[in-house]
Amino acid sequence: MGNDVKMGSLASSFIFAIPALPNKGDQMWFFTDEERELKEVCHSFAQNELAPSAAEHDENESFNLDAFKKMGELGLLGITADPEYGGSGLGACASTIVMEEFGAACASSTLSYLAHTILTVNNINNNASPEQKERFLPKLISGEWIGCMGMSEPEHGSDALGIETKAVKQGDYYLINGTKMWITNAEYSDIAYIYARTGEKKKDISTFIVEKGCEGFSTAGPIHKLGMRASPTGELIFDNAKIPVSNIVGNPGDSTYHMLKNLEMERITISGISLGIANACVDQSLRYANERKQFGRPIGDFQMIQRMIAEMVTERDMMKHFLYSVTKEYDQGKKGPTVAAEIKLALPKMATKIALDTIQLMGGYGYSREFPAERYLRDSKLNEIGAGTNEIMVLIIAKNMLKKYQNQ
């Protein structure tokens, strides 16, 4: 019992901690005034609305719906959407700032935020008709509605173009049959932005906006996961789901291009969550190294601990500079699958390493659920799988670089 009391006392100073608000020197030099203000607003929100209940939501596998609704009140749910629909009209850099700040407090809630803002709202804003935007975006941006995106299937995760869900036109409707798997926000969503096959060729893929409650459409779940436990994950089930022709996005069979383009945005911004996790890990390590004593001295006095901290901080700063340089260039028009894949390959792997090092530095306390370090590790691993696995990122990078060299 004595050990339990001591452990609880030591853990209390860490359990809700997230990194201190960066001063101006810690922000990237090219951030606009608007982006600097956004960073401060998001940090304050994360500190007050996400961090205090992050451990509880992780433990219970519950969705922080109240915080999500408040994101809408702050205007964050339409961060890339056009202002005429209630959006902020910002880009990849601003979106990544939100992911970083929220990710340091509760990566799970941030993943749900990404599924809504980048996979649903951003897609509709970029690809839907004016009538569809007017119909769907205001409620999604305000937080009245929650959105999800359906691409992965039980037999097709990495092979995005192997989609088997089929849509067949029947008069004024499409009948859709199939299942979408590993869908973030599935059971809470009012809108699902989904891809289905409408022809025999591999690229004959079309996009549909599916509304909650439509005939033949249902959800299943939740899926219980190792990490990101406070981000609800489930299935979208289509059994002769009756979708009006007015809900098809663009022309039948033309969705492959914009599906792959939005993957670039997803891979860049989800890496912001990895940076947030790395920030939280560095913060925990520094706090612990200063407070934890062994042999009569803070463990931060020992060279081995100093080496671990130095490597963590260096790796975290490499992540930050690489990520934000790419987001700024992306907003300026320098886009493409290779750089997005490089970001997605490098940052989640580095964040997982930093989380492992944090647990090692903290020893038994790091391995204990009394501290958030083990949650950081569990959450971080998902980013090496979702939005394209590490192995797929390697294939994209190598294929494009070899082709570029051959064409020189």
Legacy VTK file of the C-alpha trace (Angstrom):
# vtk DataFile Version 3.0
C-alpha trace
ASCII
DATASET POLYDATA
POINTS 408 float
0.000 0.000 0.000
2.873 2.355 0.802
4.286 1.942 -2.691
0.888 2.621 -4.229
0.527 5.885 -2.318
4.009 7.011 -3.287
3.384 6.141 -6.907
0.072 7.981 -7.011
1.669 11.060 -5.486
4.492 11.096 -8.018
2.116 10.460 -10.913
-0.208 13.316 -9.992
2.157 15.970 -11.339
2.348 14.270 -14.716
-1.004 12.706 -15.466
-2.657 15.777 -17.047
0.495 17.547 -18.183
1.025 18.740 -21.740
3.929 20.882 -22.976
4.027 24.498 -21.901
2.771 26.987 -24.484
5.744 27.646 -26.797
7.110 31.146 -26.756
7.611 33.046 -29.994
11.113 31.620 -30.376
9.671 28.087 -30.434
7.299 28.842 -33.295
8.407 28.592 -36.885
9.729 31.892 -38.192
7.405 31.843 -41.190
4.149 31.442 -39.248
1.737 34.234 -40.026
0.195 36.271 -37.223
-3.010 34.301 -37.785
-1.148 30.981 -37.438
0.604 32.171 -34.267
-2.713 33.161 -32.743
-4.234 29.859 -33.832
-1.450 27.977 -32.064
-2.116 29.798 -28.798
-5.887 29.296 -29.024
-5.487 25.588 -29.751
-2.994 25.097 -26.945
-5.349 26.721 -24.459
-8.248 24.592 -25.710
-6.150 21.424 -25.493
-5.045 22.288 -21.950
-8.570 22.996 -20.731
-10.844 20.717 -22.775
-8.785 17.707 -23.904
-5.963 16.988 -21.455
-7.980 16.747 -18.195
-10.161 13.875 -19.466
-7.788 12.198 -21.933
-6.869 9.329 -19.606
-10.509 8.724 -18.650
-11.698 8.607 -22.260
-8.821 6.274 -23.134
-9.707 3.968 -20.251
-13.425 3.901 -21.109
-13.005 3.966 -24.902
-15.395 6.917 -24.921
-15.652 9.802 -27.367
-15.193 13.351 -26.028
-18.247 14.655 -27.820
-18.513 17.802 -25.696
-15.015 18.921 -26.682
-15.744 18.117 -30.313
-18.803 20.355 -30.313
-16.757 23.165 -28.738
-14.257 22.871 -31.596
-17.128 23.864 -33.851
-17.878 26.893 -31.682
-14.243 27.989 -32.092
-14.485 27.644 -35.875
-11.940 24.826 -36.039
-14.089 22.166 -37.720
-13.937 23.903 -41.089
-10.365 25.099 -40.947
-9.712 24.532 -44.678
-13.249 25.211 -45.902
-14.358 28.304 -47.790
-15.529 31.192 -45.571
-18.813 31.453 -47.465
-19.837 28.153 -45.852
-18.545 29.093 -42.398
-14.996 27.847 -42.858
-11.691 29.537 -42.054
-10.138 29.194 -45.523
-6.737 28.150 -44.129
-4.312 25.513 -45.384
-2.069 22.604 -44.481
0.166 24.627 -42.169
-2.725 25.871 -40.037
-4.353 22.434 -39.995
-1.101 20.874 -38.822
-0.792 23.437 -36.025
-4.164 22.268 -34.701
-3.118 18.605 -34.986
0.121 19.261 -33.103
-1.470 21.167 -30.224
-4.427 18.807 -29.839
-2.242 15.731 -30.389
-0.052 16.591 -27.410
-3.100 16.509 -25.138
-5.268 13.722 -26.578
-4.212 12.045 -29.816
-7.475 10.095 -29.931
-9.679 13.171 -30.024
-7.327 14.666 -32.593
-7.686 11.652 -34.865
-11.470 12.096 -34.809
-10.958 15.784 -35.528
-8.809 14.883 -38.548
-11.394 12.411 -39.875
-14.016 15.140 -39.708
-12.080 18.175 -40.948
-9.619 16.698 -43.453
-11.299 13.512 -44.657
-14.863 14.823 -44.752
-15.102 18.631 -44.725
-11.972 19.255 -46.815
-13.046 16.650 -49.372
-16.534 18.102 -49.732
-15.156 21.639 -49.913
-12.712 20.711 -52.696
-14.817 18.320 -54.753
-18.546 18.767 -54.222
-20.939 20.951 -56.206
-22.006 24.364 -54.873
-25.417 22.915 -54.019
-23.851 20.039 -52.061
-21.516 22.400 -50.236
-24.401 24.645 -49.248
-26.366 21.634 -48.065
-23.705 19.843 -46.018
-20.832 22.127 -45.053
-22.493 24.623 -42.669
-23.758 21.896 -40.328
-20.470 20.001 -40.470
-18.464 23.160 -39.783
-20.658 24.263 -36.877
-20.385 20.850 -35.223
-24.096 20.117 -35.529
-23.119 17.184 -37.738
-20.132 14.848 -37.499
-18.499 13.373 -40.580
-16.440 10.347 -41.557
-14.806 9.018 -44.715
-15.082 5.462 -46.033
-12.198 4.148 -48.130
-10.709 1.048 -46.443
-12.503 -2.274 -46.706
-12.125 -5.633 -44.936
-10.000 -6.950 -47.836
-8.608 -3.653 -49.109
-6.663 -1.320 -46.831
-3.373 -0.421 -48.490
-4.774 -1.249 -51.928
-7.045 1.773 -52.185
-7.891 1.100 -55.831
-8.970 -2.460 -55.029
-12.288 -1.229 -53.650
-15.079 -3.825 -53.989
-18.019 -1.792 -52.680
-20.250 -1.321 -55.723
-22.780 1.320 -56.704
-25.326 0.598 -59.448
-27.595 3.302 -60.828
-31.317 2.596 -60.622
-33.286 5.575 -61.923
-32.886 8.502 -59.552
-30.864 6.455 -57.057
-27.728 4.403 -56.718
-27.893 1.097 -54.877
-24.674 0.542 -52.938
-23.491 -2.795 -51.559
-20.364 -3.458 -49.535
-18.582 -2.739 -46.261
-16.123 -0.074 -45.186
-13.779 -1.025 -42.355
-11.673 0.846 -39.752
-13.776 3.981 -40.116
-13.037 6.736 -37.616
-16.217 8.365 -36.229
-18.418 5.733 -37.917
-21.081 5.323 -35.236
-21.270 9.063 -34.479
-21.380 10.332 -38.038
-24.293 12.099 -39.666
-22.463 12.149 -43.023
-20.210 9.522 -44.608
-18.074 10.502 -47.598
-17.512 7.148 -49.286
-15.917 5.652 -52.375
-17.558 2.905 -54.451
-16.903 1.149 -57.728
-19.208 2.146 -60.611
-17.460 0.317 -63.461
-15.247 -2.623 -64.317
-11.946 -0.772 -64.698
-9.724 -0.394 -61.638
-10.040 3.387 -61.689
-13.830 3.422 -62.128
-14.375 4.795 -58.644
-17.058 7.286 -57.673
-17.774 9.296 -54.545
-21.040 9.491 -52.626
-22.244 11.501 -49.647
-24.260 9.087 -47.520
-26.627 10.491 -44.915
-27.382 8.849 -41.603
-30.698 7.030 -41.619
-30.883 6.398 -45.349
-32.446 3.106 -46.421
-30.012 0.162 -46.435
-27.213 1.956 -44.599
-26.044 1.039 -41.097
-22.968 1.056 -38.884
-21.366 -1.625 -36.737
-18.854 -1.397 -33.947
-17.120 -0.254 -31.928
-13.825 -1.870 -32.858
-11.637 -2.218 -29.759
-8.064 -1.063 -30.349
-4.620 -0.988 -28.737
-4.390 2.803 -28.964
-6.443 5.789 -30.072
-9.096 4.248 -27.853
-11.043 7.492 -27.410
-11.469 7.804 -31.166
-14.479 5.661 -32.141
-13.792 3.169 -34.923
-16.374 1.037 -36.688
-17.808 -0.272 -39.948
-20.088 1.241 -42.572
-22.453 -1.375 -43.998
-24.297 -0.954 -47.296
-27.055 -3.461 -48.055
-28.792 -2.108 -51.139
-28.306 1.328 -49.621
-30.438 3.786 -51.553
-28.417 6.934 -52.318
-29.971 9.757 -54.387
-28.214 10.701 -57.615
-27.959 14.205 -56.161
-25.496 12.830 -53.579
-22.855 11.689 -56.046
-19.789 13.945 -55.939
-18.549 14.904 -59.390
-19.057 12.575 -62.344
-19.254 8.777 -62.106
-15.834 7.165 -62.332
-13.751 10.326 -61.847
-12.860 10.057 -58.150
-9.444 8.387 -58.264
-7.543 11.637 -58.715
-9.151 13.611 -55.903
-9.125 10.537 -53.625
-5.343 10.309 -53.961
-4.892 14.089 -53.665
-6.718 14.201 -50.352
-4.519 11.358 -49.117
-1.571 13.758 -49.433
-3.282 16.239 -47.118
-4.206 13.464 -44.692
-0.656 12.101 -44.547
0.827 15.507 -43.868
-1.658 16.565 -41.206
-1.797 13.229 -39.377
1.958 13.637 -38.937
1.118 16.740 -36.923
-0.452 14.400 -34.363
2.854 12.511 -34.238
4.672 15.778 -33.569
2.232 16.548 -30.763
2.870 13.137 -29.200
6.620 13.741 -29.459
6.188 17.124 -27.729
4.279 15.494 -24.893
6.915 12.772 -24.535
9.769 15.282 -24.349
7.852 17.291 -21.772
7.199 14.210 -19.627
10.844 13.126 -19.859
12.170 16.529 -18.830
9.773 16.804 -15.900
10.555 13.299 -14.735
14.330 13.664 -15.094
14.253 16.778 -12.927
11.968 15.358 -10.218
12.937 11.700 -9.978
15.913 11.034 -7.708
18.217 8.026 -7.526
21.407 7.710 -5.477
20.548 11.044 -3.891
20.510 13.014 -7.167
17.969 13.906 -9.884
18.360 11.339 -12.655
18.826 14.239 -15.071
22.328 14.606 -13.586
23.374 11.284 -15.097
25.033 11.230 -18.506
22.974 8.334 -19.850
19.730 10.179 -19.124
21.161 13.361 -20.624
22.003 11.483 -23.809
18.454 10.123 -24.076
16.988 13.594 -23.573
19.383 15.185 -26.054
18.428 12.643 -28.716
14.703 13.031 -28.044
14.835 16.812 -28.283
16.943 16.705 -31.457
14.638 14.187 -33.111
11.555 16.186 -32.081
13.029 19.383 -33.499
13.915 17.594 -36.756
10.298 16.482 -36.983
9.027 20.023 -36.409
11.247 21.716 -38.984
10.698 19.042 -41.637
6.943 18.976 -41.162
6.301 22.712 -41.111
8.655 23.409 -44.003
6.654 20.950 -46.070
3.285 22.351 -44.966
4.309 25.885 -45.898
5.585 24.752 -49.309
2.407 22.704 -49.766
0.286 25.804 -49.158
2.419 27.639 -51.722
1.674 25.006 -54.369
4.565 22.555 -54.039
2.517 19.386 -53.759
2.896 15.753 -54.665
2.691 12.209 -53.300
6.429 11.826 -52.660
6.908 14.566 -50.077
3.669 13.614 -48.306
4.879 10.011 -48.137
8.285 11.120 -46.820
6.614 13.068 -44.001
4.266 10.180 -43.234
7.137 7.664 -43.187
9.520 9.708 -41.058
7.439 11.408 -38.374
5.260 8.590 -36.986
8.296 6.281 -36.782
10.294 8.942 -34.943
7.410 9.692 -32.567
7.105 6.007 -31.684
10.836 5.863 -30.982
10.607 8.937 -28.747
7.652 7.384 -26.889
9.630 4.181 -26.355
12.605 6.184 -25.092
10.326 8.074 -22.702
9.088 4.822 -21.191
12.663 3.560 -20.909
13.764 6.761 -19.185
10.886 6.567 -16.716
11.382 2.856 -16.033
8.565 1.154 -14.157
6.612 4.397 -13.875
6.711 4.831 -17.647
5.372 1.327 -18.114
2.604 1.965 -15.611
-0.785 3.339 -16.554
-0.407 5.844 -13.717
1.523 7.937 -16.230
0.504 8.930 -19.777
3.726 7.725 -21.424
2.329 4.285 -22.230
-0.746 5.930 -23.808
1.504 8.056 -25.989
3.190 4.903 -27.251
-0.075 3.081 -27.944
-1.532 6.089 -29.744
1.629 6.751 -31.749
1.704 3.298 -33.316
-1.562 3.891 -35.153
0.042 6.661 -37.209
2.463 4.104 -38.660
-0.550 2.167 -39.971
-3.427 4.541 -40.722
-3.435 6.786 -43.807
-1.029 4.338 -45.462
1.399 2.000 -43.713
5.135 2.621 -43.466
5.648 -0.036 -46.103
3.327 1.686 -48.582
5.123 4.984 -47.976
8.426 3.274 -48.844
6.937 1.975 -52.107
5.596 5.419 -53.079
8.874 7.180 -52.353
11.084 4.613 -54.057
8.861 4.279 -57.126
8.653 8.035 -57.706
12.341 8.693 -57.093
13.451 5.876 -59.378
11.137 7.146 -62.086
12.439 10.685 -61.645
16.031 9.488 -61.979
15.222 7.466 -65.098
13.674 10.533 -66.747
16.665 12.778 -66.136
LINES 1 409
408 0 1 2 3 4 5 6 7 8 9 10 11 12 13 14 15 16 17 18 19 20 21 22 23 24 25 26 27 28 29 30 31 32 33 34 35 36 37 38 39 40 41 42 43 44 45 46 47 48 49 50 51 52 53 54 55 56 57 58 59 60 61 62 63 64 65 66 67 68 69 70 71 72 73 74 75 76 77 78 79 80 81 82 83 84 85 86 87 88 89 90 91 92 93 94 95 96 97 98 99 100 101 102 103 104 105 106 107 108 109 110 111 112 113 114 115 116 117 118 119 120 121 122 123 124 125 126 127 128 129 130 131 132 133 134 135 136 137 138 139 140 141 142 143 144 145 146 147 148 149 150 151 152 153 154 155 156 157 158 159 160 161 162 163 164 165 166 167 168 169 170 171 172 173 174 175 176 177 178 179 180 181 182 183 184 185 186 187 188 189 190 191 192 193 194 195 196 197 198 199 200 201 202 203 204 205 206 207 208 209 210 211 212 213 214 215 216 217 218 219 220 221 222 223 224 225 226 227 228 229 230 231 232 233 234 235 236 237 238 239 240 241 242 243 244 245 246 247 248 249 250 251 252 253 254 255 256 257 258 259 260 261 262 263 264 265 266 267 268 269 270 271 272 273 274 275 276 277 278 279 280 281 282 283 284 285 286 287 288 289 290 291 292 293 294 295 296 297 298 299 300 301 302 303 304 305 306 307 308 309 310 311 312 313 314 315 316 317 318 319 320 321 322 323 324 325 326 327 328 329 330 331 332 333 334 335 336 337 338 339 340 341 342 343 344 345 346 347 348 349 350 351 352 353 354 355 356 357 358 359 360 361 362 363 364 365 366 367 368 369 370 371 372 373 374 375 376 377 378 379 380 381 382 383 384 385 386 387 388 389 390 391 392 393 394 395 396 397 398 399 400 401 402 403 404 405 406 407
